[in-house]
Amino acid sequence: MERTGRIVMRSSLVFFFFAFGLYKFTAVEAAAIQPLMANSPLFAWLYGVFSVQGASNFIGVVEITAAVLIALRAWSPRASAVGSLITVVALLGTLSFLFTTPGLEGDLQGFLLKDLGLLGIALWSAGEAFRAARERSPGARVMAVAA
């Protein structure tokens, strides 16, 4: 059951970030996130560099990249750990919208609060993948043999 839970958690994280990353390439999503990002000191600068769609596309590329890296866990725990950390940073950024967006509607607050659960999964995923990467490193094997 624990193994199944791990698979479901990591797969859900990959699915969410891949799907929402793809959605960022649509005009509907670019317009929907614009008021959130424009009021955020962490994201507002993107509109000085990119158009509304370009900023959304940039976020989409980051999210898809994170999802792909996390999905590589079986082959590269280190890549998965990096993808998980990217996800942690992204989720902290979206959670900050709760404090930086004036007049945030209740429905949107609830939508953003789901990111708390995803943040917990991303933190777990990063920790687990970093541990697995350390265990796979040549130094860890030498230490295990010496012990």
N, C-alpha and C positions, 0 to 999 in steps of 0.2 A: 504494500500500500504506500509506503514512504517513497519507494522508487517511482511509482506511478505519479505521486504528487509532485515530485521533482520534475518529471517529464512534462506534466500538465503546466506547471508554473513557468518553466523556461519556454515551452512552446507557445503559451499564451502571450508572454512578453514579446517573442519574435512575431507572432501574428499581429498583435496590436500595433507594434511599431512599423512593421512592413505595410500593413493596410492603411494606417493613418499617414504614413510617409507617402504612399501612392496618392492618397486623397489630397495631399498638399499641392499636387500638380493641377488641381481643378480650380476654376475661377470662383466657384461657390465657397470652397474652403479658404482660398486666399482672402476673399472678402470677409469671411466669418472670423478669421484670426487677426485681421488687421487692427480692430479696436483694442484687442488684448495686447498685441505686441507694441503698438504705437504708444501705449501708456506705460510700458515697462522699461525701466532704465537698462535692463539686460538685453532687450531686443530692439528698442526703438532705433538704434543706430543702423539697423539693416535697411531701413527705408531711406537713409541717406546714401546708401550704396546701390540698392536694388529697387526696382518697381515693387508694387504690392504683390504681383504674381512672382516676381523674381525672389523676393524675400521668402515667400511661401515655398517656392521651389527649393531654395537653399535649405530650409528646415526639413523639407521632404527628403533631400539627399542625405542629410545627417541622420534622420530617423531610419531610412532604408539601410544605410551603411551600418548603423548600430544593430539592426535586426539581423543582417547577414553575418556580422561578426559574432553575435550571440549564438546564431545557429551553427557556427563552426565548432562548437564545444567538443564534439567527439574527436575531431581532428587536431584542434588547436585550442586548448584551454586558455592560453594566454590571449589569443584573439578574442575569445568569448568574454574574458574578463575585461578587456579594453572596451568591447561593445557594451558590456553591462555598465561600465563607468560612464560612458557617453550617455547611456539611458538615464542613469542617476542624475547627471547634470541637466539633461533635458527635462526630466520630471520635476526637479527642483525649480527650474525656470518656469514651467507651466503652473506649478503650485504658487509661485510668486504672483501670478495674475490675480489671485484671490485678494491680495493686498495692494496691488498697483492699479487695478482697473476700477475707476469710479462708477458707481451705480450698477455693479455687477448683478444681474438677475439671478433669482434663486435656482432656476433650471440649470444655468451655466455654472453656478457654484457647485451644484451636485455633480455635474459632468466633470468638473475639475477635481473634485474630491476623490473620484475613483483613482486618480493618480497617486494617492497615498498608498493604496494597496499595491499598485504597480511599482512604486518606489521601494517598498519592502521586498518585493520579488527581485527587483534589480540589484539591491544591496546584497541579498542572499546569493544571487547568481554571480556577482562579482567576487564575493568571498569564496564561494565554492570553486569557481574556475581558477582563481589565483592559487588556492590550495592545491588543486589538481596540477597546475602548471609547475609549482614548486616540487611536487612529488615526482613529476616526470623529468625534472632537470637532472643532468648528469651528477651534479654535486649531491643531490638527495640520494641517488643510488649508491654513491660511494659511502655516504654517511650510514645508510642502512646496512651495507655490507660490513662496514667497520664495527658497527654495534653488534 
